[in-house]
Amino acid sequence: MVRVLPILILSGCSLFPLGEADCRPPNWQQVGYAHGYGGHLPQDLRLMSECRERYGAEIDQTAYLEGWRDGYDEWDRLIGSMRNRTR
């Protein structure tokens, strides 16, 4: 089992490849906002080179990161207000 775990972890990306719908969202800023609002770290956009290679899709990194910052700021405010209530 110990030997299998690293293989499963490393193969995670190949098990769930990006589809064309993932590579061509209507608005990259909304995608970034959703990731940030969910409390997720920004996606490593270098890994999304698969979109360019497989589908010829370009990623608007500026819009994605702007949306992520806005969403993450809102998530952070919500989490902060919940922490203050429990004290």
N, CA, C and O atoms as CSV, one atom per row, in Angstrom:
chain,resi,resn,atom,element,x,y,z
A,1,MET,N,N,0.824,-1.195,0.000
A,1,MET,CA,C,0.000,0.000,0.000
A,1,MET,C,C,0.864,1.253,0.000
A,1,MET,O,O,0.533,2.230,-0.672
A,2,VAL,N,N,1.965,1.240,0.742
A,2,VAL,CA,C,2.827,2.408,0.831
A,2,VAL,C,C,3.428,2.731,-0.533
A,2,VAL,O,O,3.623,3.902,-0.861
A,3,ARG,N,N,3.720,1.717,-1.322
A,3,ARG,CA,C,4.297,1.940,-2.656
A,3,ARG,C,C,3.252,2.431,-3.649
A,3,ARG,O,O,3.583,3.144,-4.596
A,4,VAL,N,N,2.029,2.066,-3.446
A,4,VAL,CA,C,0.959,2.424,-4.385
A,4,VAL,C,C,0.524,3.877,-4.200
A,4,VAL,O,O,0.180,4.541,-5.178
A,5,LEU,N,N,0.531,4.374,-2.989
A,5,LEU,CA,C,0.049,5.719,-2.699
A,5,LEU,C,C,0.753,6.803,-3.520
A,5,LEU,O,O,0.064,7.631,-4.116
A,6,PRO,N,N,2.090,6.841,-3.583
A,6,PRO,CA,C,2.728,7.878,-4.402
A,6,PRO,C,C,2.348,7.793,-5.881
A,6,PRO,O,O,2.228,8.813,-6.559
A,7,ILE,N,N,2.164,6.594,-6.362
A,7,ILE,CA,C,1.774,6.442,-7.770
A,7,ILE,C,C,0.379,7.014,-7.987
A,7,ILE,O,O,0.137,7.696,-8.982
A,8,LEU,N,N,-0.533,6.742,-7.069
A,8,LEU,CA,C,-1.884,7.292,-7.192
A,8,LEU,C,C,-1.880,8.810,-7.112
A,8,LEU,O,O,-2.602,9.477,-7.853
A,9,ILE,N,N,-1.070,9.354,-6.215
A,9,ILE,CA,C,-1.004,10.805,-6.076
A,9,ILE,C,C,-0.445,11.436,-7.339
A,9,ILE,O,O,-0.981,12.429,-7.830
A,10,LEU,N,N,0.619,10.870,-7.861
A,10,LEU,CA,C,1.247,11.436,-9.061
A,10,LEU,C,C,0.388,11.265,-10.297
A,10,LEU,O,O,0.492,12.062,-11.230
A,11,SER,N,N,-0.451,10.254,-10.328
A,11,SER,CA,C,-1.275,10.034,-11.506
A,11,SER,C,C,-2.610,10.761,-11.425
A,11,SER,O,O,-3.429,10.644,-12.337
A,12,GLY,N,N,-2.843,11.503,-10.357
A,12,GLY,CA,C,-4.119,12.195,-10.177
A,12,GLY,C,C,-4.502,13.084,-11.342
A,12,GLY,O,O,-5.663,13.111,-11.750
A,13,CYS,N,N,-3.532,13.817,-11.884
A,13,CYS,CA,C,-3.836,14.706,-13.007
A,13,CYS,C,C,-4.232,13.919,-14.248
A,13,CYS,O,O,-5.101,14.356,-15.002
A,14,SER,N,N,-3.622,12.791,-14.467
A,14,SER,CA,C,-3.964,12.024,-15.658
A,14,SER,C,C,-5.295,11.306,-15.485
A,14,SER,O,O,-5.946,10.968,-16.474
A,15,LEU,N,N,-5.708,11.069,-14.243
A,15,LEU,CA,C,-7.003,10.435,-14.012
A,15,LEU,C,C,-8.156,11.394,-14.275
A,15,LEU,O,O,-9.241,10.971,-14.676
A,16,PHE,N,N,-7.923,12.685,-14.052
A,16,PHE,CA,C,-8.966,13.692,-14.236
A,16,PHE,C,C,-8.450,14.794,-15.161
A,16,PHE,O,O,-8.189,15.908,-14.707
A,17,PRO,N,N,-8.301,14.495,-16.453
A,17,PRO,CA,C,-7.770,15.514,-17.366
A,17,PRO,C,C,-8.777,16.645,-17.575
A,17,PRO,O,O,-9.981,16.473,-17.385
A,18,LEU,N,N,-8.261,17.783,-17.964
A,18,LEU,CA,C,-9.124,18.923,-18.255
A,18,LEU,C,C,-9.890,18.660,-19.543
A,18,LEU,O,O,-9.320,18.211,-20.537
A,19,GLY,N,N,-11.168,18.941,-19.514
A,19,GLY,CA,C,-11.977,18.823,-20.711
A,19,GLY,C,C,-12.038,20.163,-21.432
A,19,GLY,O,O,-11.589,21.180,-20.903
A,20,GLU,N,N,-12.585,20.160,-22.621
A,20,GLU,CA,C,-12.648,21.404,-23.389
A,20,GLU,C,C,-13.512,22.451,-22.689
A,20,GLU,O,O,-13.214,23.643,-22.763
A,21,ALA,N,N,-14.568,22.025,-22.015
A,21,ALA,CA,C,-15.417,22.988,-21.284
A,21,ALA,C,C,-14.629,23.655,-20.158
A,21,ALA,O,O,-14.865,24.824,-19.853
A,22,ASP,N,N,-13.692,22.926,-19.535
A,22,ASP,CA,C,-12.849,23.514,-18.484
A,22,ASP,C,C,-11.894,24.545,-19.069
A,22,ASP,O,O,-11.522,25.509,-18.401
A,23,CYS,N,N,-11.506,24.337,-20.306
A,23,CYS,CA,C,-10.518,25.198,-20.954
A,23,CYS,C,C,-11.129,26.409,-21.641
A,23,CYS,O,O,-10.419,27.354,-21.983
A,24,ARG,N,N,-12.430,26.387,-21.841
A,24,ARG,CA,C,-13.100,27.489,-22.543
A,24,ARG,C,C,-14.298,28.010,-21.755
A,24,ARG,O,O,-15.420,28.006,-22.261
A,25,PRO,N,N,-14.068,28.464,-20.507
A,25,PRO,CA,C,-15.210,29.014,-19.771
A,25,PRO,C,C,-15.620,30.346,-20.378
A,25,PRO,O,O,-14.810,30.991,-21.045
A,26,PRO,N,N,-16.859,30.773,-20.162
A,26,PRO,CA,C,-17.285,32.055,-20.715
A,26,PRO,C,C,-16.543,33.246,-20.113
A,26,PRO,O,O,-16.416,34.290,-20.752
A,27,ASN,N,N,-16.047,33.086,-18.868
A,27,ASN,CA,C,-15.427,34.222,-18.186
A,27,ASN,C,C,-14.396,33.709,-17.181
A,27,ASN,O,O,-14.751,33.097,-16.174
A,28,TRP,N,N,-13.115,33.964,-17.466
A,28,TRP,CA,C,-12.052,33.496,-16.574
A,28,TRP,C,C,-12.099,34.189,-15.222
A,28,TRP,O,O,-11.679,33.610,-14.220
A,29,GLN,N,N,-12.598,35.407,-15.174
A,29,GLN,CA,C,-12.699,36.119,-13.894
A,29,GLN,C,C,-13.688,35.412,-12.977
A,29,GLN,O,O,-13.446,35.309,-11.775
A,30,GLN,N,N,-14.791,34.925,-13.521
A,30,GLN,CA,C,-15.771,34.196,-12.719
A,30,GLN,C,C,-15.192,32.877,-12.206
A,30,GLN,O,O,-15.485,32.463,-11.085
A,31,VAL,N,N,-14.376,32.222,-13.022
A,31,VAL,CA,C,-13.730,30.979,-12.592
A,31,VAL,C,C,-12.803,31.269,-11.409
A,31,VAL,O,O,-12.824,30.558,-10.404
A,32,GLY,N,N,-11.991,32.320,-11.540
A,32,GLY,CA,C,-11.097,32.699,-10.455
A,32,GLY,C,C,-11.854,33.068,-9.194
A,32,GLY,O,O,-11.454,32.684,-8.095
A,33,TYR,N,N,-12.948,33.811,-9.339
A,33,TYR,CA,C,-13.762,34.205,-8.190
A,33,TYR,C,C,-14.293,32.964,-7.465
A,33,TYR,O,O,-14.237,32.881,-6.238
A,34,ALA,N,N,-14.800,32.015,-8.228
A,34,ALA,CA,C,-15.338,30.795,-7.629
A,34,ALA,C,C,-14.262,30.041,-6.854
A,34,ALA,O,O,-14.525,29.532,-5.765
A,35,HIS,N,N,-13.064,29.967,-7.402
A,35,HIS,CA,C,-11.976,29.291,-6.695
A,35,HIS,C,C,-11.617,30.045,-5.411
A,35,HIS,O,O,-11.438,29.430,-4.360
A,36,GLY,N,N,-11.514,31.354,-5.492
A,36,GLY,CA,C,-11.172,32.147,-4.312
A,36,GLY,C,C,-12.256,32.115,-3.258
A,36,GLY,O,O,-11.960,31.973,-2.072
A,37,TYR,N,N,-13.510,32.243,-3.670
A,37,TYR,CA,C,-14.630,32.253,-2.730
A,37,TYR,C,C,-14.764,30.906,-2.028
A,37,TYR,O,O,-15.272,30.821,-0.910
A,38,GLY,N,N,-14.302,29.861,-2.701
A,38,GLY,CA,C,-14.306,28.538,-2.081
A,38,GLY,C,C,-13.157,28.336,-1.112
A,38,GLY,O,O,-13.059,27.290,-0.470
A,39,GLY,N,N,-12.281,29.337,-1.003
A,39,GLY,CA,C,-11.152,29.237,-0.094
A,39,GLY,C,C,-9.976,28.471,-0.663
A,39,GLY,O,O,-9.058,28.100,0.068
A,40,HIS,N,N,-9.998,28.232,-1.974
A,40,HIS,CA,C,-8.933,27.473,-2.619
A,40,HIS,C,C,-7.773,28.390,-3.002
A,40,HIS,O,O,-7.953,29.586,-3.233
A,41,LEU,N,N,-6.603,27.811,-3.063
A,41,LEU,CA,C,-5.454,28.547,-3.572
A,41,LEU,C,C,-5.633,28.734,-5.068
A,41,LEU,O,O,-6.329,27.944,-5.707
A,42,PRO,N,N,-5.017,29.769,-5.644
A,42,PRO,CA,C,-5.156,29.933,-7.094
A,42,PRO,C,C,-4.553,28.739,-7.814
A,42,PRO,O,O,-3.553,28.176,-7.369
A,43,GLN,N,N,-5.156,28.361,-8.913
A,43,GLN,CA,C,-4.667,27.232,-9.694
A,43,GLN,C,C,-3.302,27.560,-10.274
A,43,GLN,O,O,-3.027,28.708,-10.624
A,44,ASP,N,N,-2.470,26.573,-10.373
A,44,ASP,CA,C,-1.169,26.744,-11.014
A,44,ASP,C,C,-1.430,26.813,-12.515
A,44,ASP,O,O,-1.618,25.787,-13.169
A,45,LEU,N,N,-1.442,28.013,-13.046
A,45,LEU,CA,C,-1.832,28.201,-14.440
A,45,LEU,C,C,-0.827,27.578,-15.414
A,45,LEU,O,O,-1.146,27.360,-16.583
A,46,ARG,N,N,0.372,27.295,-14.937
A,46,ARG,CA,C,1.324,26.602,-15.814
A,46,ARG,C,C,0.837,25.199,-16.124
A,46,ARG,O,O,1.085,24.681,-17.213
A,47,LEU,N,N,0.140,24.576,-15.168
A,47,LEU,CA,C,-0.393,23.240,-15.409
A,47,LEU,C,C,-1.511,23.272,-16.447
A,47,LEU,O,O,-1.810,22.262,-17.083
A,48,MET,N,N,-2.119,24.430,-16.608
A,48,MET,CA,C,-3.208,24.534,-17.567
A,48,MET,C,C,-2.706,24.677,-19.005
A,48,MET,O,O,-3.487,24.946,-19.918
A,49,SER,N,N,-1.408,24.495,-19.198
A,49,SER,CA,C,-0.883,24.501,-20.563
A,49,SER,C,C,-1.511,23.377,-21.370
A,49,SER,O,O,-1.483,23.389,-22.600
A,50,GLU,N,N,-2.078,22.405,-20.664
A,50,GLU,CA,C,-2.816,21.326,-21.332
A,50,GLU,C,C,-3.945,21.903,-22.183
A,50,GLU,O,O,-4.253,21.372,-23.250
A,51,CYS,N,N,-4.560,22.984,-21.714
A,51,CYS,CA,C,-5.638,23.617,-22.477
A,51,CYS,C,C,-5.127,24.106,-23.831
A,51,CYS,O,O,-5.782,23.934,-24.859
A,52,ARG,N,N,-3.961,24.711,-23.806
A,52,ARG,CA,C,-3.389,25.236,-25.036
A,52,ARG,C,C,-3.001,24.099,-25.967
A,52,ARG,O,O,-3.266,24.144,-27.169
A,53,GLU,N,N,-2.372,23.082,-25.399
A,53,GLU,CA,C,-1.895,21.969,-26.214
A,53,GLU,C,C,-3.034,21.156,-26.811
A,53,GLU,O,O,-2.998,20.819,-27.995
A,54,ARG,N,N,-4.038,20.839,-26.012
A,54,ARG,CA,C,-5.107,19.955,-26.482
A,54,ARG,C,C,-6.185,20.670,-27.279
A,54,ARG,O,O,-6.719,20.119,-28.242
A,55,TYR,N,N,-6.514,21.924,-26.872
A,55,TYR,CA,C,-7.678,22.585,-27.465
A,55,TYR,C,C,-7.362,23.936,-28.100
A,55,TYR,O,O,-8.247,24.562,-28.684
A,56,GLY,N,N,-6.128,24.390,-27.996
A,56,GLY,CA,C,-5.766,25.692,-28.548
A,56,GLY,C,C,-6.384,26.856,-27.787
A,56,GLY,O,O,-6.500,27.958,-28.323
A,57,ALA,N,N,-6.776,26.620,-26.558
A,57,ALA,CA,C,-7.441,27.648,-25.745
A,57,ALA,C,C,-6.409,28.449,-24.967
A,57,ALA,O,O,-5.443,27.892,-24.445
A,58,GLU,N,N,-6.615,29.738,-24.893
A,58,GLU,CA,C,-5.738,30.616,-24.110
A,58,GLU,C,C,-6.425,30.961,-22.795
A,58,GLU,O,O,-7.645,31.113,-22.736
A,59,ILE,N,N,-5.630,31.080,-21.754
A,59,ILE,CA,C,-6.133,31.391,-20.422
A,59,ILE,C,C,-5.840,32.853,-20.123
A,59,ILE,O,O,-4.696,33.294,-20.235
A,60,ASP,N,N,-6.859,33.601,-19.745
A,60,ASP,CA,C,-6.675,35.001,-19.364
A,60,ASP,C,C,-6.244,35.036,-17.898
A,60,ASP,O,O,-7.077,35.139,-16.997
A,61,GLN,N,N,-4.930,34.948,-17.672
A,61,GLN,CA,C,-4.400,34.859,-16.316
A,61,GLN,C,C,-4.716,36.098,-15.491
A,61,GLN,O,O,-4.993,35.992,-14.296
A,62,THR,N,N,-4.679,37.259,-16.108
A,62,THR,CA,C,-4.957,38.500,-15.383
A,62,THR,C,C,-6.388,38.493,-14.851
A,62,THR,O,O,-6.621,38.797,-13.681
A,63,ALA,N,N,-7.338,38.147,-15.707
A,63,ALA,CA,C,-8.745,38.111,-15.286
A,63,ALA,C,C,-8.957,37.040,-14.221
A,63,ALA,O,O,-9.669,37.273,-13.245
A,64,TYR,N,N,-8.350,35.872,-14.397
A,64,TYR,CA,C,-8.485,34.794,-13.419
A,64,TYR,C,C,-7.996,35.250,-12.045
A,64,TYR,O,O,-8.684,35.067,-11.041
A,65,LEU,N,N,-6.810,35.842,-12.008
A,65,LEU,CA,C,-6.233,36.249,-10.723
A,65,LEU,C,C,-6.981,37.414,-10.086
A,65,LEU,O,O,-7.075,37.486,-8.861
A,66,GLU,N,N,-7.514,38.326,-10.896
A,66,GLU,CA,C,-8.349,39.402,-10.348
A,66,GLU,C,C,-9.595,38.815,-9.692
A,66,GLU,O,O,-9.961,39.193,-8.579
A,67,GLY,N,N,-10.236,37.894,-10.392
A,67,GLY,CA,C,-11.420,37.242,-9.833
A,67,GLY,C,C,-11.091,36.451,-8.585
A,67,GLY,O,O,-11.850,36.466,-7.616
A,68,TRP,N,N,-9.946,35.750,-8.604
A,68,TRP,CA,C,-9.548,34.966,-7.438
A,68,TRP,C,C,-9.342,35.875,-6.225
A,68,TRP,O,O,-9.799,35.559,-5.127
A,69,ARG,N,N,-8.656,37.000,-6.424
A,69,ARG,CA,C,-8.425,37.927,-5.306
A,69,ARG,C,C,-9.735,38.425,-4.718
A,69,ARG,O,O,-9.898,38.465,-3.498
A,70,ASP,N,N,-10.668,38.804,-5.582
A,70,ASP,CA,C,-11.967,39.284,-5.100
A,70,ASP,C,C,-12.701,38.191,-4.315
A,70,ASP,O,O,-13.225,38.442,-3.230
A,71,GLY,N,N,-12.734,36.989,-4.869
A,71,GLY,CA,C,-13.419,35.880,-4.202
A,71,GLY,C,C,-12.749,35.495,-2.899
A,71,GLY,O,O,-13.425,35.227,-1.905
A,72,TYR,N,N,-11.419,35.465,-2.897
A,72,TYR,CA,C,-10.690,35.087,-1.691
A,72,TYR,C,C,-10.858,36.135,-0.596
A,72,TYR,O,O,-10.987,35.797,0.580
A,73,ASP,N,N,-10.856,37.408,-0.986
A,73,ASP,CA,C,-11.078,38.466,0.004
A,73,ASP,C,C,-12.449,38.317,0.669
A,73,ASP,O,O,-12.583,38.483,1.881
A,74,GLU,N,N,-13.449,38.005,-0.130
A,74,GLU,CA,C,-14.789,37.824,0.428
A,74,GLU,C,C,-14.839,36.595,1.333
A,74,GLU,O,O,-15.427,36.641,2.414
A,75,TRP,N,N,-14.228,35.506,0.898
A,75,TRP,CA,C,-14.159,34.289,1.719
A,75,TRP,C,C,-13.460,34.583,3.043
A,75,TRP,O,O,-13.911,34.145,4.101
A,76,ASP,N,N,-12.362,35.320,2.979
A,76,ASP,CA,C,-11.590,35.642,4.175
A,76,ASP,C,C,-12.417,36.485,5.151
A,76,ASP,O,O,-12.350,36.268,6.361
A,77,ARG,N,N,-13.193,37.440,4.640
A,77,ARG,CA,C,-14.065,38.249,5.500
A,77,ARG,C,C,-15.122,37.379,6.176
A,77,ARG,O,O,-15.402,37.542,7.363
A,78,LEU,N,N,-15.710,36.449,5.411
A,78,LEU,CA,C,-16.737,35.574,5.985
A,78,LEU,C,C,-16.155,34.668,7.062
A,78,LEU,O,O,-16.754,34.507,8.125
A,79,ILE,N,N,-15.021,34.088,6.804
A,79,ILE,CA,C,-14.379,33.208,7.782
A,79,ILE,C,C,-13.984,34.010,9.016
A,79,ILE,O,O,-14.152,33.543,10.143
A,80,GLY,N,N,-13.463,35.207,8.809
A,80,GLY,CA,C,-13.085,36.059,9.936
A,80,GLY,C,C,-14.279,36.415,10.799
A,80,GLY,O,O,-14.176,36.411,12.026
A,81,SER,N,N,-15.414,36.724,10.180
A,81,SER,CA,C,-16.601,37.083,10.966
A,81,SER,C,C,-17.130,35.869,11.731
A,81,SER,O,O,-17.658,36.025,12.833
A,82,MET,N,N,-17.000,34.676,11.175
A,82,MET,CA,C,-17.430,33.480,11.896
A,82,MET,C,C,-16.505,33.184,13.073
A,82,MET,O,O,-16.962,32.727,14.120
A,83,ARG,N,N,-15.231,33.437,12.911
A,83,ARG,CA,C,-14.294,33.218,14.020
A,83,ARG,C,C,-14.596,34.165,15.173
A,83,ARG,O,O,-14.497,33.777,16.337
A,84,ASN,N,N,-14.965,35.411,14.857
A,84,ASN,CA,C,-15.247,36.401,15.902
A,84,ASN,C,C,-16.513,36.032,16.688
A,84,ASN,O,O,-16.615,36.349,17.873
A,85,ARG,N,N,-17.468,35.371,16.046
A,85,ARG,CA,C,-18.699,34.981,16.729
A,85,ARG,C,C,-18.468,33.868,17.736
A,85,ARG,O,O,-19.157,33.801,18.754
A,86,THR,N,N,-17.514,33.000,17.466
A,86,THR,CA,C,-17.298,31.851,18.346
A,86,THR,C,C,-16.459,32.193,19.561
A,86,THR,O,O,-16.287,31.350,20.441
A,87,ARG,N,N,-15.944,33.380,19.632
A,87,ARG,CA,C,-15.113,33.761,20.785
A,87,ARG,C,C,-15.933,34.323,21.901
A,87,ARG,O,O,-15.388,34.692,22.942
